[in-house]
Amino acid sequence: MSRLSLFPFLKRWKEKATILYHKALKRAFNVVILLFALIFALALIGYNLITIDARTPKINVQPIDVTYNVDDFVTPLSVDASVSDGGNLTFQWYSHTENSNSNGTLIESLDATDPTFTPTQSGYYYVIVTNTNDNSTGNKTASETSDVVQIVKPYKVSFYDANLGFIATKVAGGTINTNDLNSGVTTWYKANESSPTTEHNLTANINFYAIPNVQEI
């Protein structure tokens, strides 16, 4: 057989081989695309099956104890916190009669986005920092509680008697019990109040009187 007679055969074989090659390549490409789609679908299903909770915030700087002198200006308590999942942080401040950062009394009417709080009287305080992440597939909130701090804010407490006049000035922080004053007077009134006061939460300097409804001196 001459080379000239083989040429048409070889040409047709090459054309068929080229067609088969492109078909196989196309099928392989389709299989790869299908595999990638299947892997992506499985990954998406797996992601939705995995529970991702909101991250617990990290308190970087704790509030600190402060002891003031009489008539000192009270500065705000503050906390510095951060979170790694892009959630939103809120702050709830609590007061407590004991040195504890649990079961305190929530301080109402504060801006929850403000990490500071100015105490008005002596006592113990702490803050709960909460992270809220609506993109979490599990728990959307997580919280961290700060250390408890003590604020000591003393005030001047003066006592007057209509007969004796001025009796004494005490410096007290937090509360004052008028029975603690050894003056012979057992019933004390705040200015312009008709009910006697025995124990009083101090938020400022205050005068007590042995006779009700007298004007403050």
DOZASE-601341 format. One record per residue: residue number from 1; chain; y negated, x negated, z negated of N, C-alpha, C, O in turn. Coordinates in steps of 0.02 Angstrom, whole numbers, plus 50000, padded with zeros to 5 digits. Each point is the difference from the previous one (the first is absolute). Last residue first. Layout:
! DOZASE-601341
(NUM,A,(Y,X,Z),(Y,X,Z),(Y,X,Z),(Y,X,Z));
...
//
This chain:
! DOZASE-601341
(217,A,(46287,51482,44561),(49943,49957,49982),(49990,49947,50054),(49955,49959,49994));
(216,A,(50148,50298,50031),(50019,49930,49997),(49938,49957,49986),(49947,50011,50030));
(215,A,(50075,50243,49880),(49984,49963,50061),(50017,49927,49990),(49995,49972,49945));
(214,A,(50139,50231,49935),(49939,49961,49992),(49989,49961,50064),(50047,49984,50036));
(213,A,(50143,50169,49904),(49942,50025,50037),(49935,49963,49986),(49946,50029,50007));
(212,A,(50248,49944,49805),(50001,50019,50071),(49932,50021,50028),(49954,50015,49962));
(211,A,(50109,49799,49843),(49978,50070,50004),(49997,50019,50073),(49971,49963,50040));
(210,A,(50091,49819,49903),(50035,50037,49948),(49981,50073,49999),(50034,50040,49968));
(209,A,(49976,49786,50251),(49957,50026,49947),(50042,50039,49950),(50051,50029,50016));
(208,A,(49964,49768,50202),(50030,50055,49962),(49953,50018,49942),(49964,49958,49974));
(207,A,(50022,49906,50286),(49977,50011,49931),(50036,50060,49970),(50013,50050,50033));
(206,A,(50035,49756,50182),(49997,50069,49975),(49975,50000,49928),(50010,49952,49962));
(205,A,(50044,49898,50293),(49974,49998,49931),(49988,50070,49975),(49980,50044,50039));
(204,A,(50203,49953,50145),(49931,49974,49996),(49982,49993,49926),(50037,50022,49956));
(203,A,(50174,50057,50108),(49982,49980,50068),(49928,49973,50003),(49977,49980,50053));
(202,A,(50240,50092,49760),(49935,49971,50013),(49992,49981,50073),(50042,49966,50029));
(201,A,(50101,50223,49818),(50008,49949,50052),(49931,49975,50019),(49956,50039,50020));
(200,A,(50117,50069,49736),(49962,50009,50061),(50014,49942,50048),(50000,49942,49980));
(199,A,(50067,50201,49771),(50018,49944,50044),(49970,50012,50069),(50005,50055,50027));
(198,A,(49917,50086,49802),(50038,49952,49960),(50018,49939,50042),(49985,49943,49981));
(197,A,(49817,50264,50019),(50041,49954,50039),(50035,49952,49953),(49968,49967,49959));
(196,A,(49913,50301,50028),(50007,49931,49976),(50047,49959,50044),(50046,50027,50031));
(195,A,(49796,50179,50055),(50068,49987,49975),(50006,49928,49977),(49977,49954,50035));
(194,A,(49825,50137,50066),(50010,50037,49938),(50070,49988,49971),(50013,50020,49943));
(193,A,(49801,49829,50212),(50064,50034,50002),(50014,50031,49933),(49987,49971,49947));
(192,A,(49823,49883,50117),(49996,50064,50035),(50068,50034,50009),(50008,50041,50045));
(191,A,(50020,49711,49886),(49935,50032,50008),(50006,50064,50042),(50032,50001,50052));
(190,A,(50181,49928,49811),(49960,49968,50053),(49935,50039,50007),(49996,50059,49981));
(189,A,(50144,49928,49785),(49985,50037,50060),(49966,49955,50051),(49961,49956,49982));
(188,A,(50208,50034,49776),(49948,49972,50042),(49994,50040,50065),(50050,50025,50026));
(187,A,(50062,49969,49705),(49991,50042,50060),(49941,49973,50040),(49944,49998,49975));
(186,A,(50123,49903,49817),(50064,50009,50034),(49994,50041,50064),(50046,50000,50040));
(185,A,(49808,49828,49779),(49994,50059,50044),(50064,50005,50040),(50021,49952,50033));
(184,A,(49946,49867,49819),(49998,50060,49959),(49992,50063,50040),(50007,50055,49973));
(183,A,(50019,49718,50112),(49931,50015,49980),(49995,50059,49952),(49946,50017,49978));
(182,A,(50224,49824,50175),(50000,50013,49928),(49929,50011,49975),(49968,49956,49971));
(181,A,(50167,50072,50273),(49937,49978,49971),(49999,50019,49926),(49998,50059,49983));
(180,A,(50179,50002,50167),(50005,49929,49983),(49936,49974,49967),(49999,49945,49973));
(179,A,(50034,50276,50119),(50026,49994,49932),(50005,49927,49978),(50009,49985,49941));
(178,A,(49927,50082,50280),(49945,50001,49952),(50024,49997,49928),(49961,49984,49955));
(177,A,(50139,49913,50275),(50019,50051,49952),(49948,49999,49944),(49994,49950,49964));
(176,A,(50020,49968,50311),(49972,49990,49932),(50024,50058,49957),(49996,50057,50021));
(175,A,(50077,49805,50231),(49991,50060,49959),(49968,49980,49933),(50001,49942,49980));
(174,A,(49988,49902,50218),(50051,50052,50013),(49987,50063,49962),(49977,50050,50030));
(173,A,(49919,49735,49868),(50022,50005,50069),(50053,50053,50008),(50047,50003,49962));
(172,A,(49733,49919,49859),(50068,50024,50011),(50015,50003,50075),(49955,50007,50041));
(171,A,(49859,49920,49747),(50017,49984,50069),(50073,50017,50010),(50044,49974,49966));
(170,A,(49759,50124,49854),(50064,49968,50012),(50006,49983,50074),(49969,50033,50042));
(169,A,(49829,50027,49762),(50019,49996,50072),(50065,49962,50005),(50006,49943,49976));
(168,A,(49861,50208,49815),(50032,49941,50026),(50009,50005,50075),(49998,50055,50029));
(167,A,(49855,50089,49823),(50053,49974,49956),(50029,49935,50028),(50000,49949,49966));
(166,A,(49756,50209,50043),(50047,49958,50036),(50051,49971,49952),(49982,49975,49947));
(165,A,(49916,50222,49940),(49971,49968,50058),(50054,49961,50037),(50058,50020,50002));
(164,A,(49961,50123,49796),(50006,49928,49995),(49965,49963,50057),(49988,49940,49995));
(163,A,(50013,50300,49993),(49976,49975,49935),(50000,49924,49997),(49953,49970,49973));
(162,A,(50124,50142,50223),(49933,50027,49987),(49971,49973,49934),(49940,49990,49995));
(161,A,(50228,49866,50157),(50006,50054,49951),(49930,50023,49982),(49955,49960,49992));
(160,A,(50192,49884,50212),(49939,50019,49965),(50015,50058,49953),(50045,50041,50012));
(159,A,(50076,49747,50156),(50009,50058,49956),(49935,50012,49961),(49970,49953,49974));
(158,A,(50131,49914,50271),(49955,50002,49942),(50008,50065,49962),(50012,50053,50030));
(157,A,(50114,49774,50160),(50007,50067,49971),(49959,50001,49936),(50019,49966,49951));
(156,A,(50018,49878,50291),(49967,50007,49936),(50006,50072,49976),(49983,50046,50037));
(155,A,(50200,49826,50126),(49937,50037,50000),(49972,50001,49929),(50036,49992,49951));
(154,A,(50161,49864,50224),(49974,50024,49936),(49933,50037,50008),(49963,49990,50048));
(153,A,(50262,49952,50107),(49928,50012,50007),(49973,50027,49934),(50009,50059,49985));
(152,A,(50220,49828,50142),(49971,50010,49934),(49924,50005,50009),(49967,49951,50018));
(151,A,(50274,50068,50137),(49927,49996,50001),(49975,50015,49930),(50016,50053,49972));
(150,A,(50229,49864,50153),(49965,50030,49944),(49925,49988,50007),(49977,49944,50013));
(149,A,(50252,50079,50164),(49946,49959,49973),(49966,50038,49943),(50002,50061,49998));
(148,A,(50247,49928,50159),(49954,50038,49958),(49947,49952,49972),(50016,49944,49982));
(147,A,(50112,50023,50260),(50004,49985,49929),(49952,50046,49962),(49950,50023,50028));
(146,A,(50129,50080,50201),(49968,49938,49976),(50017,49986,49927),(50030,50042,49966));
(145,A,(50119,50091,50228),(49957,50010,49942),(49973,49933,49976),(50037,49951,49994));
(144,A,(50058,50165,50252),(50005,49944,49954),(49949,50010,49944),(49944,50020,50013));
(143,A,(50191,50133,50205),(49948,49985,49951),(50016,49939,49958),(50058,49981,49992));
(142,A,(49993,50175,50256),(50028,49953,49952),(49943,49977,49955),(49943,49991,50023));
(141,A,(50126,50204,50191),(49956,49972,49950),(50039,49952,49955),(50060,50008,49989));
(140,A,(50042,50114,50189),(49936,49983,50031),(49950,49972,49950),(49945,49980,50020));
(139,A,(50337,50026,50014),(49947,50017,49954),(49933,49977,50029),(49993,49942,50019));
(138,A,(50160,50051,50168),(50027,50019,49935),(49945,50024,49955),(49961,50045,50017));
(137,A,(49992,49876,50199),(50052,50050,50013),(50033,50023,49936),(50034,50051,50000));
(136,A,(49704,49854,50056),(50065,49984,49970),(50049,50056,50013),(49982,50059,49999));
(135,A,(49782,49942,50060),(50047,49977,50052),(50068,49983,49971),(50047,49987,50039));
(134,A,(49759,50078,49829),(50029,50058,50033),(50049,49980,50055),(50038,50043,50024));
(133,A,(49872,49841,49743),(50011,49982,50070),(50037,50057,50034),(50060,50009,49990));
(132,A,(49803,49912,49766),(50023,50057,50040),(50005,49979,50073),(49950,49980,50030));
(131,A,(50033,49904,49703),(49998,49990,50073),(50028,50062,50034),(50055,50022,49984));
(130,A,(49828,49926,49760),(50049,50034,50041),(49988,49985,50074),(49944,50004,50024));
(129,A,(50000,49911,49702),(49982,49991,50070),(50055,50030,50043),(50059,49982,49993));
(128,A,(49846,50046,49742),(50058,50005,50043),(49976,49996,50072),(49960,50042,50022));
(127,A,(49932,49867,49728),(49992,50035,50064),(50067,50000,50037),(50037,49951,49997));
(126,A,(49850,50031,49730),(50040,49970,50053),(49991,50041,50063),(49974,50055,49999));
(125,A,(49928,49908,49720),(49995,50026,50068),(50049,49964,50046),(50016,49942,49990));
(124,A,(49894,50109,49730),(50045,49965,50045),(49998,50034,50068),(49996,50061,50004));
(123,A,(49796,49934,49809),(50067,50026,50009),(50040,49956,50045),(49979,49944,50017));
(122,A,(49742,50128,49919),(50054,49954,49985),(50068,50033,50011),(50007,50061,49995));
(121,A,(49791,50032,50150),(50013,49989,49929),(50059,49952,49991),(50035,49984,50047));
(120,A,(49878,50082,50167),(49943,50023,49959),(50012,49989,49926),(49954,50010,49960));
(119,A,(50132,49864,50288),(50018,50038,49939),(49938,50018,49960),(49951,49963,49998));
(118,A,(50086,49991,50271),(49958,49979,49944),(50018,50041,49938),(49986,50060,49999));
(117,A,(50141,49857,50246),(49988,50055,49952),(49961,49972,49941),(50017,49948,49973));
(116,A,(50091,49989,50302),(49964,49984,49938),(49991,50063,49958),(50004,50056,50025));
(115,A,(50092,49924,50203),(50042,49963,49955),(49966,49981,49934),(50027,49960,49961));
(114,A,(49952,50251,50227),(49961,49949,49966),(50044,49962,49950),(50028,50031,49954));
(113,A,(50036,50164,50178),(49999,49941,50042),(49962,49941,49968),(49999,49946,50028));
(112,A,(50021,50273,49872),(50066,49969,50002),(50002,49937,50044),(50045,49960,49994));
(111,A,(49756,50155,49857),(50014,49988,50070),(50065,49960,50006),(50003,49943,49979));
(110,A,(49952,50221,49809),(49985,49934,50025),(50016,49997,50075),(50043,50037,50024));
(109,A,(49992,50148,49804),(49935,49998,50037),(49980,49929,50021),(49940,49985,50003));
(108,A,(50235,50031,49790),(49986,50044,50057),(49933,49982,50033),(49960,49961,49974));
(107,A,(50237,49907,49882),(49927,50009,49999),(49980,50037,50064),(50005,49973,50055));
(106,A,(50236,50027,49803),(49966,49987,50063),(49926,50014,49992),(49979,50051,49973));
(105,A,(50192,49868,49833),(49963,50059,50022),(49961,49983,50063),(49959,49954,50001));
(104,A,(50284,49928,49919),(49929,50005,49981),(49969,50064,50024),(50035,50043,50028));
(103,A,(50199,49851,49991),(49985,50063,49965),(49929,50003,49973),(49987,50029,49947));
(102,A,(50075,49727,50108),(50037,50059,50021),(49981,50059,49957),(49981,49993,49942));
(101,A,(49956,49768,50029),(49979,50020,50068),(50045,50056,50028),(50015,50002,50059));
(100,A,(49896,49901,49680),(50055,50019,50044),(49973,50019,50068),(49946,50029,50005));
(99,A,(49967,49934,49743),(50006,49944,50046),(50061,50010,50046),(50052,49969,49991));
(98,A,(49808,50243,49903),(50044,49945,49979),(50003,49946,50054),(49979,50011,50056));
(97,A,(49899,50191,49968),(49982,49984,49931),(50042,49942,49974),(49986,49974,49946));
(96,A,(49930,50080,50315),(50055,50005,49953),(49975,49983,49931),(49955,49958,49991));
(95,A,(49973,50105,50293),(49983,49976,49934),(50058,50011,49953),(50044,50042,50012));
(94,A,(49931,49924,50273),(50024,50037,49942),(49972,49968,49936),(49989,49939,49996));
(93,A,(49976,50074,50299),(49989,49966,49936),(50021,50046,49943),(49990,50061,50002));
(92,A,(50066,49905,50273),(49994,50050,49947),(49996,49963,49933),(50047,49966,49980));
(91,A,(49932,49986,50308),(49999,49973,49932),(49989,50058,49951),(49953,50039,50007));
(90,A,(50139,49895,50268),(49958,50041,49957),(50010,49976,49928),(50050,49968,49984));
(89,A,(50000,49945,50294),(50005,49992,49928),(49952,50048,49964),(49942,50009,50021));
(88,A,(50198,49981,50230),(49936,50011,49967),(50010,49997,49924),(50045,50032,49973));
(87,A,(50107,49834,50228),(49987,50065,49968),(49932,50002,49967),(49963,49951,49999));
(86,A,(50159,49863,50122),(49945,50036,50031),(49985,50068,49970),(49962,50038,50030));
(85,A,(50203,49789,49900),(50024,50044,50053),(49944,50042,50032),(50014,50046,50039));
(84,A,(49978,49790,49768),(50016,49966,50063),(50020,50046,50057),(50011,49977,50056));
(83,A,(49811,50028,49717),(50067,50023,50021),(50012,49975,50070),(49953,49994,50040));
(82,A,(49875,49967,49719),(50011,49999,50072),(50071,50026,50015),(50042,50005,49955));
(81,A,(49743,49969,49835),(50069,50013,50021),(50004,49999,50076),(49950,50009,50035));
(80,A,(49888,49952,49723),(50005,49981,50071),(50072,50007,50021),(50045,49970,49969));
(79,A,(49781,50137,49827),(50065,49975,50019),(49998,49983,50074),(49968,50036,50039));
(78,A,(49852,50020,49732),(50017,49997,50070),(50070,49972,50010),(50026,49964,49957));
(77,A,(49766,50144,49858),(50066,49971,50007),(50017,50001,50075),(49978,50044,50037));
(76,A,(49761,49956,49883),(50060,50036,50021),(50064,49958,49993),(49999,49940,50009));
(75,A,(49789,50027,49822),(50015,49988,50071),(50065,50034,50019),(50042,50012,49957));
(74,A,(49756,50023,49844),(50071,50002,50016),(50010,49990,50075),(49971,50036,50041));
(73,A,(49829,49879,49781),(50013,50040,50060),(50074,49996,50018),(50027,49945,50005));
(72,A,(49878,50026,49738),(50016,49965,50062),(50008,50050,50056),(50021,50056,49989));
(71,A,(49937,49993,49773),(49948,50008,50050),(50012,49958,50063),(49956,49996,50043));
(70,A,(50190,49927,49758),(49960,50061,49997),(49944,49996,50051),(49967,49949,50006));
(69,A,(50240,49906,50058),(49957,50004,49941),(49962,50066,50003),(49998,50033,50051));
(68,A,(50251,49922,50066),(49927,50001,50007),(49967,49995,49932),(50031,50014,49948));
(67,A,(50215,49923,50183),(49970,50019,49936),(49925,49993,50006),(49974,49946,50014));
(66,A,(50254,50078,50162),(49930,49983,49989),(49980,50024,49930),(50015,50057,49981));
(65,A,(50218,49890,50199),(49971,50024,49938),(49927,49979,49995),(49980,49946,50024));
(64,A,(50129,50083,50222),(50002,49956,49942),(49968,50034,49939),(49958,50044,50007));
(63,A,(50178,50012,50252),(49941,50011,49956),(50008,49958,49937),(50056,49982,49981));
(62,A,(50067,49925,50238),(50007,50051,49949),(49932,50012,49965),(49959,49955,49997));
(61,A,(50120,49952,50256),(49958,49984,49943),(50002,50059,49951),(49982,50056,50018));
(60,A,(50162,49951,50168),(49982,49929,50004),(49959,49977,49940),(50009,49945,49975));
(59,A,(50180,50252,50088),(49938,49991,49962),(49984,49925,49997),(50036,49962,49967));
(58,A,(50111,50192,50215),(49998,49940,49959),(49932,49996,49966),(49948,50002,50033));
(57,A,(50212,50216,50072),(49940,49958,50002),(50005,49941,49952),(50035,50003,49949));
(56,A,(50173,50118,50179),(49966,50001,49935),(49939,49954,50003),(50006,49942,50020));
(55,A,(50096,50187,50201),(50003,49939,49959),(49964,50009,49934),(49949,50035,49996));
(54,A,(50179,50162,50149),(49934,49968,49993),(50007,49940,49953),(50037,50002,49951));
(53,A,(50186,50066,50175),(49954,50026,49950),(49933,49965,50004),(49994,49944,50025));
(52,A,(50222,50109,50145),(49949,49949,49985),(49949,50031,49953),(49963,50046,50019));
(51,A,(50303,49999,50082),(49945,50025,49958),(49953,49943,49983),(50021,49951,49969));
(50,A,(50152,50095,50249),(49983,49955,49945),(49940,50027,49962),(49949,50018,50030));
(49,A,(50131,50089,50165),(50049,50010,49947),(49984,49956,49939),(50021,50015,49944));
(48,A,(49850,49973,50255),(49988,50064,49967),(50048,50013,49944),(49985,50036,49952));
(47,A,(50044,49770,50177),(49936,49996,49964),(49985,50064,49963),(49978,50000,49943));
(46,A,(50211,49992,50199),(50010,49962,49939),(49937,49994,49959),(50003,50004,49939));
(45,A,(49984,50097,50271),(50038,50043,49955),(50010,49965,49933),(49993,50029,49947));
(44,A,(49907,49847,50222),(49955,50053,49977),(50034,50046,49951),(49971,50020,49950));
(43,A,(50157,49813,50154),(49953,49970,49952),(49952,50053,49973),(49984,49999,49940));
(42,A,(50165,50065,50228),(50036,49988,49938),(49954,49970,49947),(50005,50017,49941));
(41,A,(49907,50014,50273),(50014,50065,49969),(50035,49992,49933),(49984,50033,49951));
(40,A,(49977,49775,50180),(49938,50026,49972),(50010,50066,49964),(49972,50012,49947));
(39,A,(50211,49893,50168),(49983,49960,49941),(49936,50026,49967),(49997,50005,49939));
(38,A,(50067,50094,50264),(50047,50018,49947),(49984,49962,49935),(50002,50029,49946));
(37,A,(49876,49919,50247),(49981,50066,49977),(50045,50022,49942),(49976,50031,49952));
(36,A,(50076,49766,50155),(49938,49994,49961),(49978,50067,49972),(49977,50004,49943));
(35,A,(50208,49997,50200),(50017,49967,49937),(49938,49992,49956),(50002,50013,49940));
(34,A,(49969,50071,50278),(50035,50049,49958),(50018,49970,49932),(49994,50034,49949));
(33,A,(49912,49824,50212),(49950,50049,49977),(50031,50051,49953),(49972,50018,49949));
(32,A,(50174,49832,50155),(49959,49965,49950),(49947,50047,49972),(49989,50002,49939));
(31,A,(50143,50079,50236),(50040,49993,49939),(49960,49966,49945),(50003,50020,49942));
(30,A,(49901,49996,50271),(50002,50066,49968),(50039,49998,49935),(49982,50032,49950));
(29,A,(50014,49774,50182),(49934,50012,49971),(49998,50067,49963),(49973,50005,49945));
(28,A,(50220,49942,50175),(49995,49958,49940),(49933,50010,49965),(49996,50002,49939));
(27,A,(50037,50106,50266),(50042,50030,49948),(49997,49959,49935),(49997,50029,49946));
(26,A,(49892,49886,50241),(49966,50060,49977),(50039,50033,49945),(49972,50024,49950));
(25,A,(50124,49791,50155),(49943,49979,49960),(49962,50060,49971),(49978,49999,49943));
(24,A,(50198,50040,50206),(50026,49975,49936),(49944,49979,49954),(50001,50012,49940));
(23,A,(49942,50053,50278),(50025,50058,49963),(50026,49978,49931),(49987,50034,49950));
(22,A,(49945,49798,50197),(49942,50037,49975),(50021,50062,49961),(49969,50018,49950));
(21,A,(50200,49856,50154),(49968,49959,49947),(49941,50038,49970),(49992,50003,49939));
(20,A,(50120,50089,50247),(50041,50006,49939),(49968,49961,49942),(50002,50023,49942));
(19,A,(49897,49958,50269),(49992,50069,49975),(50039,50009,49934),(49974,50029,49952));
(18,A,(50049,49767,50160),(49932,50006,49973),(49989,50069,49970),(49971,50007,49947));
(17,A,(50229,49951,50166),(49999,49964,49936),(49932,50006,49967),(49995,50006,49939));
(16,A,(50032,50083,50277),(50036,50041,49950),(49999,49966,49931),(49992,50034,49949));
(15,A,(49914,49846,50230),(49958,50060,49986),(50033,50043,49947),(49967,50025,49954));
(14,A,(50151,49787,50123),(49943,49980,49960),(49956,50059,49981),(49976,50005,49944));
(13,A,(50204,50031,50204),(50025,49984,49932),(49943,49981,49954),(49999,50020,49941));
(12,A,(49954,50013,50290),(50014,50064,49966),(50024,49989,49928),(49981,50037,49955));
(11,A,(49984,49771,50174),(49936,50033,49988),(50010,50066,49964),(49964,50015,49952));
(10,A,(50225,49863,50118),(49967,49968,49943),(49933,50034,49984),(49982,50007,49941));
(9,A,(50131,50065,50253),(50039,50016,49939),(49967,49972,49938),(49993,50035,49949));
(8,A,(49916,49912,50263),(49986,50070,49980),(50037,50020,49936),(49974,50036,49957));
(7,A,(50070,49742,50126),(49932,50009,49976),(49984,50073,49982),(49972,50012,49946));
(6,A,(50234,49893,50157),(49997,50008,49927),(49931,50018,49974),(49993,50026,49945));
(5,A,(50050,49925,50287),(50034,50063,49983),(50000,50012,49925),(50004,50058,49978));
(4,A,(49905,49740,50108),(49959,50057,50022),(50031,50066,49982),(49965,50048,49984));
(3,A,(50148,49747,49977),(49947,50012,49951),(49958,50060,50019),(49974,50036,49957));
(2,A,(50278,49962,50127),(49940,49958,50007),(49950,50018,49946),(50003,50052,49967));
(1,A,(50274,49957,50037),(49941,50044,50000),(49939,49955,50000),(49996,49951,49962));
//
